[in-house]
Amino acid sequence: MSQTIDVVVGPNGSIRVETRGFSGSDCRAASQFLEAALGQRATEELTAEYHQAATASQAVRQQQSSV
C-alpha cells in the first residue's frame, strides 16, 4: 500500500490532515512538518492502522520478554 498525506481545507477554513498507509506512530512522524506549519492541533482521531500496528508491536514485545 502506498503512503499518502491528504490536506483537506473545509469551506469554513478548517484544515484536516489525513494519513494513509502508515503503521503505528509513523503517521505522526510523517505529518509532523505539516502540523508545525499549520499551527496548534484542535483534535486528533487515530485510525485503525495506528491501533493495529500498536497492538502488533505490543504482542512482539510481550513474546520477547517471556523468552
Secondary structure, 3 states (H helix, E strand, C coil): CCCEEEEEECCCCCEEEEEECCCCCHHHHHHHHHHHHHCCCCCCCCCHHHHHHHHHHHHHHHHHHCC
